[in-house]
Amino acid sequence: MDLLEAILIAIVEGFTEFLPISSTGHMIIAEKLLTVPDNDFTKLFTVGIQLGAILAVVVLYWKKFFMPAASMQKRFGFYFKLGFAVLPALVIGFLLSDWIDSLLESTLTVAISLVAGGIVLLFIDNFFKTPLIHEEEQVSFKSAFLIGCWQCLAMVPGVSRSAASIIGGMQQKLNRKVAAEFSFFLAVPTMAAATGYKLLKTASSITSTHLQLFAIGNLVAFVVAIITIKFFIGFLQHNGFKFFAYYRIFMGVLLFILIYNGTLSC
């Protein structure tokens, strides 16, 4: 992987991480189109580039993560809620780590997941028309845990962590805005844990060049993610999910065509 490839993949990550269209799926597609070597560093970069996106959430929602001392009880309640929500991903991610890594090589899996997820998003606004939760503080520990269970679906490339957790939030009666924001918050411990685990597994093979690419990639992903998050919340409140549904279906069908004609491998 060279510098230009790292920057392009980082742009894809920053733009797609918080949209319900699958950042991992798009990065796999980008890597295959750019013919990036399929090695341990590429797999690490695909996961680790999410650190920049995590930092974007923390910066944009600084007050939520670092409430003043007067709100100490409220702050720890928020942290514990995220802790409950991330538990399913930590357990399943640890147990199925090798299987998840193998799926990162499958363009066909991404294509199927994009189309299936797009069909679900077409009707999601009709499924959950009467939200009862309009503030993050109203989300219970039970609801947080169940949203975390939904998030685990995104371990299959192409599903989208954002889509799975937002749908989980809406199923738990959160309105679209709160579901999206809780998905952002949940991304922080989830992706930090995934990246940390991946770094520990591959630390011995990382070179100084890898570290430079990693740092530049995360900086690019951070900047792009901040812009995307601001756009997404406003767009979602006014337009719902149908645009993303059609996009997913279009991309999935395009991938099937590219696989069929041999442009991309399965």
C-alpha positions, 0 to 999 in steps of 0.5 A: 500500500502506498501513500495515495492508496492509503489516502483514498481508502481513508477518504472512503472510510471517513465518508462511509463509516457513519452512513448506513452503507457499510464502510468496511464493504466500501473499503474492501471494494476500494482496495480491490479496485486499487489492487492493494495487496491482501496482506496483514497490514491491509487488514489492519489498515481496514480496521485501524483507520476507524480510529480517525472516525472515532476521534471525530465523534469524540470531538463533535460530541465532546460535552457528551463524553466529558461532562462537567464535574457537576454531572459526574453521575450522569457521565458515568451513567452514559459510560456504563450504558455504552459498556453494556452496549459494547459487550456483545461485540466484544464477546462475539468479535473475540470468539469469531475473529478468524472467521470475520477476517476471512470474510474481509476477503469476500466481495460476494459477501459484500454484494449480498449484504449491500442488497439485503440491507438496502431492501430492509432500509427501504421499509424501515421508516414504515416499520417504526413510526411511533418512537417514544425515546427522544433523548439519549438519557431515556435509553435504558441499559436493556435497550442499550444492550439490545442495540449492541446485539443488533450491532453484531450483525455488522461483523459481516462485511457490507451490513454496516455497523451504522445501519445495524445499530440505528435499526436496533435503536429504532426497534427499541423506540428511539427516534431517528436522530437519537438512534443515529447519535447513539450509533455514533457513541457506540462506535467509539468503544466498539471500534477502539476495541477492534482496532486495539485487538488487531494492533496487538495481533499484528504489532510485530509485523508493523514497520515505520512506513506502516505507522506513517501510512496509518497516521496519515490515513487516520488524519484524513478519515478524521477530517472527512468523518467530521464533515459526514456526521454533520451532514448525515444527522440533518439529512436523516431527520428530513429524508429518512433512509430511502436514498441510502437504500437505493444506493446500497441496492445499486452498489450491490447489483454493480458488484454482482456485475463486476464479479460476473464479468471478472473485473472483481474476484469473489 
